[in-house]
Structure formats: structure tokens, C-alpha cells
Amino acid sequence: MASNKDGTPQTPQETEDSTEQDRVRTFTERGEQHYEDKREHNKDRVEKAWTRFQETFTG
């Protein structure tokens, strides 16, 4: 059984709360990673489009 920092055993509610915090943290990290992945993907798309645009008018 998990225990608090002072050594007392955690109540079922405390255990549930810490599990909920872990779950929320996991969702937050996944959300941030998804955002970063999308940002990279869009950055690549913009760079490719800009290159094509420049080639069209300078080529």
C-alpha cells in the first residue's frame, strides 16, 4: 500500500486522487506532444509550399 511522505498509509481517496492526477498529467503530456507534432507537420507544409511558390515565380 502507498504511503504519504510522513509515513502514514494513504486512504483510498488519497490513492484515487493521485491516480487521477497521474491520468490528467498523462493526458496533458500527450496533448502537448500532439500539439508539437502538429506544429512540426504544419511547419514542413509551409516550407514546402513556400519553396514551390518561389520556384513558380523565379523558375
C-alpha distance matrix in Angstrom:
0.0 3.8 6.5 10.2 13.1 14.1 11.1 10.3 7.0 7.5 9.5 9.8 12.9 11.5 9.2 12.4 14.5 13.1 13.4 16.9 17.7 17.0 19.1 21.8 21.9 22.3 25.1 26.7 26.8 28.2 30.7 31.8 32.2 34.2 36.4 37.1 38.0 40.3 41.9 42.6 44.1 46.3 47.4 48.6 50.4 52.2 53.2 54.7 56.5 57.9 59.1 60.8 62.3 63.8 65.1 66.8 68.7 69.4 69.8
3.8 0.0 3.8 7.0 9.8 11.5 9.1 8.9 6.2 5.9 8.9 9.7 11.8 9.5 7.5 11.1 12.4 10.4 11.4 14.9 15.0 14.4 17.1 19.4 19.1 20.0 22.9 24.1 24.1 26.0 28.3 29.1 29.8 32.0 33.9 34.5 35.7 38.0 39.3 40.2 41.8 43.9 44.9 46.2 48.1 49.7 50.8 52.4 54.1 55.4 56.7 58.5 59.9 61.3 62.8 64.5 66.3 66.9 67.5
6.5 3.8 0.0 3.8 6.6 7.8 5.6 5.5 4.2 5.0 8.7 10.9 12.4 9.5 9.0 12.8 13.2 11.4 13.5 16.5 16.1 16.1 19.1 20.9 20.5 21.9 24.8 25.4 25.7 27.9 30.0 30.5 31.5 33.8 35.4 35.9 37.5 39.8 40.8 41.7 43.6 45.5 46.3 47.9 49.9 51.2 52.2 54.1 55.8 56.9 58.3 60.2 61.5 62.7 64.4 66.2 67.7 68.3 69.1
10.2 7.0 3.8 0.0 3.8 5.4 5.3 5.4 6.1 5.9 9.4 12.0 12.4 9.0 9.7 13.2 12.6 10.9 13.9 16.2 15.2 15.8 19.1 20.2 19.6 21.6 24.4 24.5 24.9 27.5 29.3 29.5 30.8 33.3 34.5 35.1 36.9 39.1 39.8 41.0 43.1 44.7 45.4 47.2 49.2 50.3 51.3 53.4 55.0 55.9 57.4 59.5 60.5 61.7 63.6 65.3 66.7 67.3 68.3
13.1 9.8 6.6 3.8 0.0 3.8 5.4 7.5 9.3 9.7 13.1 15.8 15.9 12.3 13.1 16.4 15.3 13.2 16.3 18.5 16.8 17.3 20.8 21.6 20.4 22.6 25.5 25.2 25.3 28.2 29.9 29.7 31.0 33.8 34.7 35.0 37.0 39.4 39.8 40.8 43.2 44.8 45.1 47.0 49.2 50.1 50.9 53.2 54.9 55.5 57.0 59.3 60.3 61.2 63.2 65.1 66.3 66.8 67.8
14.1 11.5 7.8 5.4 3.8 0.0 3.8 5.8 8.9 10.3 13.4 16.6 17.0 13.8 15.0 18.4 17.5 16.0 19.1 21.3 19.9 20.7 24.1 24.8 23.9 26.2 29.0 28.7 28.9 31.8 33.5 33.3 34.7 37.5 38.3 38.7 40.8 43.0 43.4 44.5 46.9 48.4 48.8 50.7 52.9 53.7 54.6 56.9 58.6 59.1 60.7 63.0 63.9 64.9 66.8 68.8 70.0 70.4 71.5
11.1 9.1 5.6 5.3 5.4 3.8 0.0 3.8 6.4 8.9 12.2 15.3 16.4 13.5 14.1 17.8 17.6 16.0 18.6 21.3 20.4 20.7 24.0 25.3 24.5 26.4 29.3 29.5 29.6 32.2 34.1 34.2 35.4 38.0 39.2 39.6 41.4 43.8 44.4 45.3 47.5 49.3 49.8 51.5 53.7 54.8 55.6 57.7 59.5 60.3 61.7 63.9 65.0 66.0 67.8 69.8 71.1 71.6 72.5
10.3 8.9 5.5 5.4 7.5 5.8 3.8 0.0 3.8 6.4 9.1 12.5 13.8 11.4 12.4 15.9 16.0 15.2 17.8 20.2 19.8 20.6 23.5 24.9 24.7 26.6 29.2 29.6 30.1 32.6 34.3 34.8 36.1 38.4 39.7 40.4 42.2 44.3 45.1 46.3 48.3 50.0 50.7 52.5 54.5 55.6 56.7 58.7 60.3 61.2 62.8 64.8 65.9 67.1 68.9 70.7 72.1 72.7 73.6
7.0 6.2 4.2 6.1 9.3 8.9 6.4 3.8 0.0 3.8 6.5 9.4 11.4 9.5 9.7 13.2 14.1 13.4 15.4 18.0 18.3 18.8 21.4 23.2 23.3 24.8 27.3 28.2 28.8 30.9 32.8 33.6 34.7 36.8 38.4 39.2 40.7 42.8 44.0 45.1 46.9 48.7 49.6 51.3 53.1 54.4 55.6 57.4 59.0 60.2 61.7 63.5 64.7 66.1 67.8 69.5 71.1 71.8 72.5
7.5 5.9 5.0 5.9 9.7 10.3 8.9 6.4 3.8 0.0 3.8 6.5 7.9 5.7 6.2 9.6 10.3 10.0 12.1 14.5 14.9 15.8 18.1 19.8 20.2 21.8 24.1 25.0 25.9 27.9 29.6 30.6 31.9 33.9 35.3 36.4 37.9 39.8 41.0 42.4 44.1 45.7 46.8 48.5 50.2 51.5 52.9 54.7 56.1 57.3 59.0 60.7 61.8 63.3 65.1 66.6 68.2 69.1 69.8
9.5 8.9 8.7 9.4 13.1 13.4 12.2 9.1 6.5 3.8 0.0 3.8 5.3 5.2 6.3 8.6 9.8 10.8 12.5 14.2 15.4 16.8 18.5 20.0 21.2 22.7 24.6 25.7 27.1 28.8 30.3 31.6 33.1 34.7 36.1 37.6 39.0 40.7 42.0 43.6 45.0 46.6 47.9 49.7 51.1 52.5 54.1 55.8 57.0 58.3 60.1 61.7 62.7 64.4 66.2 67.5 69.1 70.2 71.0
9.8 9.7 10.9 12.0 15.8 16.6 15.3 12.5 9.4 6.5 3.8 0.0 3.8 5.5 5.1 6.1 8.6 10.0 10.5 12.2 14.2 15.3 16.4 18.3 19.9 21.0 22.6 24.2 25.7 26.9 28.4 30.2 31.5 32.7 34.5 36.1 37.3 38.8 40.4 42.0 43.2 44.8 46.4 48.0 49.2 50.8 52.5 54.0 55.2 56.7 58.5 59.9 61.0 62.8 64.5 65.7 67.4 68.6 69.3
12.9 11.8 12.4 12.4 15.9 17.0 16.4 13.8 11.4 7.9 5.3 3.8 0.0 3.8 5.4 5.0 6.0 8.6 9.8 10.3 12.2 14.2 15.1 16.3 18.1 19.8 20.9 22.2 24.1 25.6 26.6 28.3 30.0 31.2 32.6 34.4 35.8 37.1 38.6 40.5 41.7 43.0 44.6 46.5 47.6 48.9 50.8 52.4 53.4 54.8 56.8 58.2 59.1 61.0 62.8 63.9 65.5 66.8 67.6
11.5 9.5 9.5 9.0 12.3 13.8 13.5 11.4 9.5 5.7 5.2 5.5 3.8 0.0 3.8 5.4 5.0 6.2 8.6 9.7 10.5 12.3 14.2 15.2 16.3 18.3 20.0 20.8 22.4 24.3 25.5 26.7 28.4 30.0 31.3 32.8 34.4 35.9 37.2 38.9 40.4 41.8 43.1 45.0 46.4 47.6 49.2 51.0 52.2 53.5 55.4 57.0 57.9 59.5 61.4 62.7 64.2 65.3 66.2
9.2 7.5 9.0 9.7 13.1 15.0 14.1 12.4 9.7 6.2 6.3 5.1 5.4 3.8 0.0 3.8 5.5 5.3 6.2 8.7 9.9 10.7 12.4 14.3 15.3 16.6 18.5 19.9 21.1 22.6 24.3 25.7 27.0 28.5 30.2 31.6 32.9 34.6 36.1 37.6 38.9 40.6 42.0 43.6 45.0 46.5 48.1 49.7 51.0 52.4 54.1 55.6 56.8 58.5 60.1 61.5 63.2 64.2 64.9
12.4 11.1 12.8 13.2 16.4 18.4 17.8 15.9 13.2 9.6 8.6 6.1 5.0 5.4 3.8 0.0 3.8 5.5 5.1 6.1 8.6 9.9 10.5 12.3 14.1 15.2 16.5 18.2 19.9 21.0 22.4 24.3 25.6 26.8 28.5 30.2 31.4 32.8 34.4 36.1 37.2 38.7 40.4 42.1 43.2 44.7 46.5 48.0 49.1 50.7 52.5 53.9 54.9 56.8 58.5 59.6 61.4 62.6 63.3
14.5 12.4 13.2 12.6 15.3 17.5 17.6 16.0 14.1 10.3 9.8 8.6 6.0 5.0 5.5 3.8 0.0 3.8 5.4 5.0 6.2 8.6 9.8 10.5 12.2 14.2 15.3 16.3 18.2 19.9 20.8 22.4 24.2 25.5 26.7 28.5 30.1 31.3 32.7 34.6 35.9 37.2 38.7 40.6 41.8 43.0 44.9 46.6 47.6 48.9 50.9 52.4 53.3 55.1 56.9 58.1 59.7 60.9 61.8
13.1 10.4 11.4 10.9 13.2 16.0 16.0 15.2 13.4 10.0 10.8 10.0 8.6 6.2 5.3 5.5 3.8 0.0 3.8 5.4 5.0 6.2 8.6 9.8 10.4 12.2 14.2 15.1 16.3 18.2 19.7 20.8 22.3 24.1 25.5 26.8 28.3 30.0 31.3 32.8 34.4 35.9 37.1 39.0 40.5 41.7 43.3 45.0 46.3 47.6 49.4 51.0 52.0 53.6 55.4 56.8 58.4 59.4 60.2
13.4 11.4 13.5 13.9 16.3 19.1 18.6 17.8 15.4 12.1 12.5 10.5 9.8 8.6 6.2 5.1 5.4 3.8 0.0 3.8 5.4 5.1 6.2 8.7 9.8 10.5 12.4 14.2 15.3 16.5 18.3 19.9 21.0 22.4 24.2 25.7 26.8 28.5 30.1 31.6 32.8 34.5 36.0 37.5 38.9 40.5 42.1 43.6 44.9 46.4 48.1 49.5 50.7 52.5 54.1 55.4 57.2 58.2 58.8
16.9 14.9 16.5 16.2 18.5 21.3 21.3 20.2 18.0 14.5 14.2 12.2 10.3 9.7 8.7 6.1 5.0 5.4 3.8 0.0 3.8 5.4 5.0 6.2 8.5 9.8 10.6 12.2 14.2 15.3 16.3 18.3 19.9 20.9 22.4 24.3 25.6 26.8 28.4 30.3 31.4 32.7 34.4 36.2 37.3 38.7 40.5 42.1 43.1 44.6 46.6 47.9 48.9 50.8 52.5 53.6 55.3 56.6 57.3
17.7 15.0 16.1 15.2 16.8 19.9 20.4 19.8 18.3 14.9 15.4 14.2 12.2 10.5 9.9 8.6 6.2 5.0 5.4 3.8 0.0 3.8 5.4 5.1 6.0 8.5 9.9 10.3 12.1 14.1 15.1 16.3 18.2 19.7 20.8 22.4 24.1 25.5 26.7 28.5 30.0 31.3 32.6 34.6 36.0 37.1 38.8 40.6 41.7 43.0 44.9 46.5 47.4 49.1 50.9 52.2 53.8 54.9 55.8
17.0 14.4 16.1 15.8 17.3 20.7 20.7 20.6 18.8 15.8 16.8 15.3 14.2 12.3 10.7 9.9 8.6 6.2 5.1 5.4 3.8 0.0 3.8 5.5 5.0 6.1 8.6 9.7 10.4 12.2 14.0 15.2 16.3 18.1 19.8 21.0 22.3 24.1 25.5 26.9 28.4 30.0 31.3 33.0 34.5 35.9 37.4 39.0 40.4 41.8 43.5 45.1 46.2 47.8 49.5 50.9 52.6 53.6 54.3
19.1 17.1 19.1 19.1 20.8 24.1 24.0 23.5 21.4 18.1 18.5 16.4 15.1 14.2 12.4 10.5 9.8 8.6 6.2 5.0 5.4 3.8 0.0 3.8 5.4 5.1 6.3 8.6 9.9 10.6 12.2 14.3 15.3 16.3 18.3 20.0 20.9 22.4 24.2 25.8 26.8 28.4 30.1 31.7 32.8 34.5 36.2 37.6 38.8 40.4 42.2 43.5 44.6 46.5 48.1 49.3 51.1 52.3 52.9
21.8 19.4 20.9 20.2 21.6 24.8 25.3 24.9 23.2 19.8 20.0 18.3 16.3 15.2 14.3 12.3 10.5 9.8 8.7 6.2 5.1 5.5 3.8 0.0 3.8 5.4 5.1 6.1 8.6 9.8 10.4 12.2 14.1 15.1 16.3 18.3 19.8 20.9 22.3 24.3 25.5 26.7 28.3 30.3 31.4 32.6 34.5 36.2 37.1 38.6 40.6 42.0 42.8 44.7 46.5 47.6 49.3 50.5 51.3
21.9 19.1 20.5 19.6 20.4 23.9 24.5 24.7 23.3 20.2 21.2 19.9 18.1 16.3 15.3 14.1 12.2 10.4 9.8 8.5 6.0 5.0 5.4 3.8 0.0 3.8 5.5 5.0 6.1 8.5 9.7 10.5 12.2 14.0 15.2 16.5 18.2 19.8 20.9 22.6 24.2 25.6 26.8 28.7 30.2 31.4 32.9 34.8 36.0 37.2 39.0 40.7 41.7 43.3 45.1 46.5 48.1 49.1 49.9
22.3 20.0 21.9 21.6 22.6 26.2 26.4 26.6 24.8 21.8 22.7 21.0 19.8 18.3 16.6 15.2 14.2 12.2 10.5 9.8 8.5 6.1 5.1 5.4 3.8 0.0 3.8 5.4 5.2 6.1 8.5 9.9 10.5 12.1 14.1 15.3 16.3 18.2 19.8 21.1 22.4 24.2 25.6 27.1 28.5 30.1 31.6 33.1 34.5 36.0 37.6 39.1 40.4 42.0 43.6 45.0 46.8 47.8 48.4
25.1 22.9 24.8 24.4 25.5 29.0 29.3 29.2 27.3 24.1 24.6 22.6 20.9 20.0 18.5 16.5 15.3 14.2 12.4 10.6 9.9 8.6 6.3 5.1 5.5 3.8 0.0 3.8 5.5 5.1 6.0 8.6 9.8 10.3 12.1 14.1 15.1 16.2 18.1 19.9 20.8 22.2 24.0 25.7 26.7 28.2 30.1 31.5 32.6 34.2 36.1 37.3 38.4 40.3 42.0 43.1 44.9 46.2 46.8
26.7 24.1 25.4 24.5 25.2 28.7 29.5 29.6 28.2 25.0 25.7 24.2 22.2 20.8 19.9 18.2 16.3 15.1 14.2 12.2 10.3 9.7 8.6 6.1 5.0 5.4 3.8 0.0 3.8 5.4 5.0 6.2 8.6 9.8 10.5 12.3 14.2 15.3 16.4 18.4 19.9 21.0 22.4 24.4 25.7 26.8 28.6 30.4 31.4 32.7 34.7 36.2 37.0 38.8 40.6 41.9 43.4 44.6 45.5
26.8 24.1 25.7 24.9 25.3 28.9 29.6 30.1 28.8 25.9 27.1 25.7 24.1 22.4 21.1 19.9 18.2 16.3 15.3 14.2 12.1 10.4 9.9 8.6 6.1 5.2 5.5 3.8 0.0 3.8 5.4 5.1 6.1 8.5 9.8 10.6 12.2 14.2 15.2 16.5 18.3 19.9 20.9 22.7 24.4 25.7 27.0 28.8 30.2 31.5 33.1 34.8 36.0 37.5 39.2 40.7 42.3 43.2 44.0
28.2 26.0 27.9 27.5 28.2 31.8 32.2 32.6 30.9 27.9 28.8 26.9 25.6 24.3 22.6 21.0 19.9 18.2 16.5 15.3 14.1 12.2 10.6 9.8 8.5 6.1 5.1 5.4 3.8 0.0 3.8 5.4 5.0 6.0 8.5 9.8 10.4 12.1 14.0 15.3 16.3 18.2 19.7 21.1 22.5 24.2 25.7 27.1 28.5 30.1 31.6 33.0 34.3 36.1 37.6 38.9 40.8 41.9 42.4
30.7 28.3 30.0 29.3 29.9 33.5 34.1 34.3 32.8 29.6 30.3 28.4 26.6 25.5 24.3 22.4 20.8 19.7 18.3 16.3 15.1 14.0 12.2 10.4 9.7 8.5 6.0 5.0 5.4 3.8 0.0 3.8 5.4 5.1 6.1 8.6 9.8 10.5 12.2 14.3 15.3 16.4 18.2 20.0 21.0 22.4 24.3 25.9 26.8 28.3 30.3 31.6 32.5 34.5 36.2 37.3 39.0 40.3 41.0
31.8 29.1 30.5 29.5 29.7 33.3 34.2 34.8 33.6 30.6 31.6 30.2 28.3 26.7 25.7 24.3 22.4 20.8 19.9 18.3 16.3 15.2 14.3 12.2 10.5 9.9 8.6 6.2 5.1 5.4 3.8 0.0 3.8 5.4 5.0 6.2 8.6 9.9 10.5 12.4 14.2 15.3 16.3 18.5 20.0 20.9 22.5 24.5 25.7 26.8 28.6 30.4 31.2 32.8 34.7 36.1 37.6 38.6 39.5
32.2 29.8 31.5 30.8 31.0 34.7 35.4 36.1 34.7 31.9 33.1 31.5 30.0 28.4 27.0 25.6 24.2 22.3 21.0 19.9 18.2 16.3 15.3 14.1 12.2 10.5 9.8 8.6 6.1 5.0 5.4 3.8 0.0 3.8 5.4 5.1 6.1 8.6 9.7 10.6 12.2 14.2 15.2 16.6 18.4 19.9 21.2 22.8 24.4 25.7 27.2 28.9 30.2 31.7 33.2 34.8 36.5 37.4 38.0
34.2 32.0 33.8 33.3 33.8 37.5 38.0 38.4 36.8 33.9 34.7 32.7 31.2 30.0 28.5 26.8 25.5 24.1 22.4 20.9 19.7 18.1 16.3 15.1 14.0 12.1 10.3 9.8 8.5 6.0 5.1 5.4 3.8 0.0 3.8 5.5 5.1 6.1 8.5 9.9 10.5 12.2 14.1 15.4 16.5 18.3 20.0 21.3 22.5 24.2 25.9 27.1 28.4 30.3 31.7 33.0 34.9 36.0 36.6
36.4 33.9 35.4 34.5 34.7 38.3 39.2 39.7 38.4 35.3 36.1 34.5 32.6 31.3 30.2 28.5 26.7 25.5 24.2 22.4 20.8 19.8 18.3 16.3 15.2 14.1 12.1 10.5 9.8 8.5 6.1 5.0 5.4 3.8 0.0 3.8 5.5 5.2 6.1 8.7 9.9 10.5 12.1 14.3 15.3 16.3 18.3 20.1 20.9 22.3 24.3 25.8 26.6 28.4 30.2 31.4 33.0 34.2 35.1
37.1 34.5 35.9 35.1 35.0 38.7 39.6 40.4 39.2 36.4 37.6 36.1 34.4 32.8 31.6 30.2 28.5 26.8 25.7 24.3 22.4 21.0 20.0 18.3 16.5 15.3 14.1 12.3 10.6 9.8 8.6 6.2 5.1 5.5 3.8 0.0 3.8 5.5 5.0 6.2 8.6 9.9 10.4 12.4 14.3 15.3 16.5 18.5 20.0 20.9 22.6 24.5 25.5 26.9 28.7 30.3 31.8 32.7 33.5
38.0 35.7 37.5 36.9 37.0 40.8 41.4 42.2 40.7 37.9 39.0 37.3 35.8 34.4 32.9 31.4 30.1 28.3 26.8 25.6 24.1 22.3 20.9 19.8 18.2 16.3 15.1 14.2 12.2 10.4 9.8 8.6 6.1 5.1 5.5 3.8 0.0 3.8 5.4 5.2 6.2 8.7 9.9 10.8 12.5 14.4 15.5 16.8 18.5 20.1 21.4 22.9 24.4 26.0 27.3 28.9 30.8 31.7 32.1
40.3 38.0 39.8 39.1 39.4 43.0 43.8 44.3 42.8 39.8 40.7 38.8 37.1 35.9 34.6 32.8 31.3 30.0 28.5 26.8 25.5 24.1 22.4 20.9 19.8 18.2 16.2 15.3 14.2 12.1 10.5 9.9 8.6 6.1 5.2 5.5 3.8 0.0 3.8 5.5 5.0 6.1 8.4 9.9 10.5 12.2 14.2 15.4 16.4 18.2 20.0 21.1 22.3 24.3 25.8 26.9 28.8 30.0 30.6
41.9 39.3 40.8 39.8 39.8 43.4 44.4 45.1 44.0 41.0 42.0 40.4 38.6 37.2 36.1 34.4 32.7 31.3 30.1 28.4 26.7 25.5 24.2 22.3 20.9 19.8 18.1 16.4 15.2 14.0 12.2 10.5 9.7 8.5 6.1 5.0 5.4 3.8 0.0 3.8 5.4 5.2 6.0 8.6 9.9 10.5 12.2 14.3 15.3 16.3 18.3 20.0 20.8 22.4 24.3 25.7 27.2 28.2 29.1
42.6 40.2 41.7 41.0 40.8 44.5 45.3 46.3 45.1 42.4 43.6 42.0 40.5 38.9 37.6 36.1 34.6 32.8 31.6 30.3 28.5 26.9 25.8 24.3 22.6 21.1 19.9 18.4 16.5 15.3 14.3 12.4 10.6 9.9 8.7 6.2 5.2 5.5 3.8 0.0 3.8 5.5 5.0 6.2 8.7 9.9 10.6 12.4 14.3 15.3 16.6 18.5 19.9 21.2 22.7 24.5 26.2 26.8 27.4
44.1 41.8 43.6 43.1 43.2 46.9 47.5 48.3 46.9 44.1 45.0 43.2 41.7 40.4 38.9 37.2 35.9 34.4 32.8 31.4 30.0 28.4 26.8 25.5 24.2 22.4 20.8 19.9 18.3 16.3 15.3 14.2 12.2 10.5 9.9 8.6 6.2 5.0 5.4 3.8 0.0 3.8 5.4 5.2 6.3 8.8 10.1 10.8 12.4 14.4 15.6 16.8 18.4 20.2 21.4 22.8 24.9 25.9 26.1
46.3 43.9 45.5 44.7 44.8 48.4 49.3 50.0 48.7 45.7 46.6 44.8 43.0 41.8 40.6 38.7 37.2 35.9 34.5 32.7 31.3 30.0 28.4 26.7 25.6 24.2 22.2 21.0 19.9 18.2 16.4 15.3 14.2 12.2 10.5 9.9 8.7 6.1 5.2 5.5 3.8 0.0 3.8 5.4 5.0 6.2 8.6 9.9 10.5 12.1 14.2 15.3 16.2 18.2 19.9 21.0 22.7 24.1 24.8
47.4 44.9 46.3 45.4 45.1 48.8 49.8 50.7 49.6 46.8 47.9 46.4 44.6 43.1 42.0 40.4 38.7 37.1 36.0 34.4 32.6 31.3 30.1 28.3 26.8 25.6 24.0 22.4 20.9 19.7 18.2 16.3 15.2 14.1 12.1 10.4 9.9 8.4 6.0 5.0 5.4 3.8 0.0 3.8 5.4 5.2 6.2 8.7 9.9 10.6 12.3 14.3 15.2 16.5 18.4 20.0 21.4 22.3 23.2
48.6 46.2 47.9 47.2 47.0 50.7 51.5 52.5 51.3 48.5 49.7 48.0 46.5 45.0 43.6 42.1 40.6 39.0 37.5 36.2 34.6 33.0 31.7 30.3 28.7 27.1 25.7 24.4 22.7 21.1 20.0 18.5 16.6 15.4 14.3 12.4 10.8 9.9 8.6 6.2 5.2 5.4 3.8 0.0 3.8 5.5 5.2 6.2 8.6 9.9 10.6 12.4 14.2 15.4 16.6 18.4 20.4 21.0 21.3
50.4 48.1 49.9 49.2 49.2 52.9 53.7 54.5 53.1 50.2 51.1 49.2 47.6 46.4 45.0 43.2 41.8 40.5 38.9 37.3 36.0 34.5 32.8 31.4 30.2 28.5 26.7 25.7 24.4 22.5 21.0 20.0 18.4 16.5 15.3 14.3 12.5 10.5 9.9 8.7 6.3 5.0 5.4 3.8 0.0 3.8 5.5 5.2 6.1 8.6 9.9 10.6 12.2 14.3 15.4 16.5 18.7 19.9 20.2
52.2 49.7 51.2 50.3 50.1 53.7 54.8 55.6 54.4 51.5 52.5 50.8 48.9 47.6 46.5 44.7 43.0 41.7 40.5 38.7 37.1 35.9 34.5 32.6 31.4 30.1 28.2 26.8 25.7 24.2 22.4 20.9 19.9 18.3 16.3 15.3 14.4 12.2 10.5 9.9 8.8 6.2 5.2 5.5 3.8 0.0 3.8 5.5 5.1 6.0 8.5 9.9 10.3 12.2 14.1 15.2 16.7 18.0 19.0
53.2 50.8 52.2 51.3 50.9 54.6 55.6 56.7 55.6 52.9 54.1 52.5 50.8 49.2 48.1 46.5 44.9 43.3 42.1 40.5 38.8 37.4 36.2 34.5 32.9 31.6 30.1 28.6 27.0 25.7 24.3 22.5 21.2 20.0 18.3 16.5 15.5 14.2 12.2 10.6 10.1 8.6 6.2 5.2 5.5 3.8 0.0 3.8 5.5 5.1 6.2 8.7 9.8 10.6 12.3 14.2 15.7 16.2 17.0
54.7 52.4 54.1 53.4 53.2 56.9 57.7 58.7 57.4 54.7 55.8 54.0 52.4 51.0 49.7 48.0 46.6 45.0 43.6 42.1 40.6 39.0 37.6 36.2 34.8 33.1 31.5 30.4 28.8 27.1 25.9 24.5 22.8 21.3 20.1 18.5 16.8 15.4 14.3 12.4 10.8 9.9 8.7 6.2 5.2 5.5 3.8 0.0 3.8 5.5 5.1 6.2 8.6 10.0 10.6 12.3 14.6 15.3 15.3
56.5 54.1 55.8 55.0 54.9 58.6 59.5 60.3 59.0 56.1 57.0 55.2 53.4 52.2 51.0 49.1 47.6 46.3 44.9 43.1 41.7 40.4 38.8 37.1 36.0 34.5 32.6 31.4 30.2 28.5 26.8 25.7 24.4 22.5 20.9 20.0 18.5 16.4 15.3 14.3 12.4 10.5 9.9 8.6 6.1 5.1 5.5 3.8 0.0 3.8 5.4 5.1 6.1 8.6 9.8 10.5 12.6 14.2 14.6
57.9 55.4 56.9 55.9 55.5 59.1 60.3 61.2 60.2 57.3 58.3 56.7 54.8 53.5 52.4 50.7 48.9 47.6 46.4 44.6 43.0 41.8 40.4 38.6 37.2 36.0 34.2 32.7 31.5 30.1 28.3 26.8 25.7 24.2 22.3 20.9 20.1 18.2 16.3 15.3 14.4 12.1 10.6 9.9 8.6 6.0 5.1 5.5 3.8 0.0 3.8 5.4 5.0 6.2 8.6 9.8 10.9 12.0 13.3
59.1 56.7 58.3 57.4 57.0 60.7 61.7 62.8 61.7 59.0 60.1 58.5 56.8 55.4 54.1 52.5 50.9 49.4 48.1 46.6 44.9 43.5 42.2 40.6 39.0 37.6 36.1 34.7 33.1 31.6 30.3 28.6 27.2 25.9 24.3 22.6 21.4 20.0 18.3 16.6 15.6 14.2 12.3 10.6 9.9 8.5 6.2 5.1 5.4 3.8 0.0 3.8 5.4 5.2 6.2 8.6 10.2 10.4 10.9
60.8 58.5 60.2 59.5 59.3 63.0 63.9 64.8 63.5 60.7 61.7 59.9 58.2 57.0 55.6 53.9 52.4 51.0 49.5 47.9 46.5 45.1 43.5 42.0 40.7 39.1 37.3 36.2 34.8 33.0 31.6 30.4 28.9 27.1 25.8 24.5 22.9 21.1 20.0 18.5 16.8 15.3 14.3 12.4 10.6 9.9 8.7 6.2 5.1 5.4 3.8 0.0 3.8 5.5 5.1 6.1 8.8 9.9 9.7
62.3 59.9 61.5 60.5 60.3 63.9 65.0 65.9 64.7 61.8 62.7 61.0 59.1 57.9 56.8 54.9 53.3 52.0 50.7 48.9 47.4 46.2 44.6 42.8 41.7 40.4 38.4 37.0 36.0 34.3 32.5 31.2 30.2 28.4 26.6 25.5 24.4 22.3 20.8 19.9 18.4 16.2 15.2 14.2 12.2 10.3 9.8 8.6 6.1 5.0 5.4 3.8 0.0 3.8 5.5 5.2 6.6 8.7 9.7
63.8 61.3 62.7 61.7 61.2 64.9 66.0 67.1 66.1 63.3 64.4 62.8 61.0 59.5 58.5 56.8 55.1 53.6 52.5 50.8 49.1 47.8 46.5 44.7 43.3 42.0 40.3 38.8 37.5 36.1 34.5 32.8 31.7 30.3 28.4 26.9 26.0 24.3 22.4 21.2 20.2 18.2 16.5 15.4 14.3 12.2 10.6 10.0 8.6 6.2 5.2 5.5 3.8 0.0 3.8 5.4 5.4 5.9 7.6
65.1 62.8 64.4 63.6 63.2 66.8 67.8 68.9 67.8 65.1 66.2 64.5 62.8 61.4 60.1 58.5 56.9 55.4 54.1 52.5 50.9 49.5 48.1 46.5 45.1 43.6 42.0 40.6 39.2 37.6 36.2 34.7 33.2 31.7 30.2 28.7 27.3 25.8 24.3 22.7 21.4 19.9 18.4 16.6 15.4 14.1 12.3 10.6 9.8 8.6 6.2 5.1 5.5 3.8 0.0 3.8 5.6 5.2 4.9
66.8 64.5 66.2 65.3 65.1 68.8 69.8 70.7 69.5 66.6 67.5 65.7 63.9 62.7 61.5 59.6 58.1 56.8 55.4 53.6 52.2 50.9 49.3 47.6 46.5 45.0 43.1 41.9 40.7 38.9 37.3 36.1 34.8 33.0 31.4 30.3 28.9 26.9 25.7 24.5 22.8 21.0 20.0 18.4 16.5 15.2 14.2 12.3 10.5 9.8 8.6 6.1 5.2 5.4 3.8 0.0 3.8 5.8 5.6
68.7 66.3 67.7 66.7 66.3 70.0 71.1 72.1 71.1 68.2 69.1 67.4 65.5 64.2 63.2 61.4 59.7 58.4 57.2 55.3 53.8 52.6 51.1 49.3 48.1 46.8 44.9 43.4 42.3 40.8 39.0 37.6 36.5 34.9 33.0 31.8 30.8 28.8 27.2 26.2 24.9 22.7 21.4 20.4 18.7 16.7 15.7 14.6 12.6 10.9 10.2 8.8 6.6 5.4 5.6 3.8 0.0 3.8 5.8
69.4 66.9 68.3 67.3 66.8 70.4 71.6 72.7 71.8 69.1 70.2 68.6 66.8 65.3 64.2 62.6 60.9 59.4 58.2 56.6 54.9 53.6 52.3 50.5 49.1 47.8 46.2 44.6 43.2 41.9 40.3 38.6 37.4 36.0 34.2 32.7 31.7 30.0 28.2 26.8 25.9 24.1 22.3 21.0 19.9 18.0 16.2 15.3 14.2 12.0 10.4 9.9 8.7 5.9 5.2 5.8 3.8 0.0 3.8
69.8 67.5 69.1 68.3 67.8 71.5 72.5 73.6 72.5 69.8 71.0 69.3 67.6 66.2 64.9 63.3 61.8 60.2 58.8 57.3 55.8 54.3 52.9 51.3 49.9 48.4 46.8 45.5 44.0 42.4 41.0 39.5 38.0 36.6 35.1 33.5 32.1 30.6 29.1 27.4 26.1 24.8 23.2 21.3 20.2 19.0 17.0 15.3 14.6 13.3 10.9 9.7 9.7 7.6 4.9 5.6 5.8 3.8 0.0
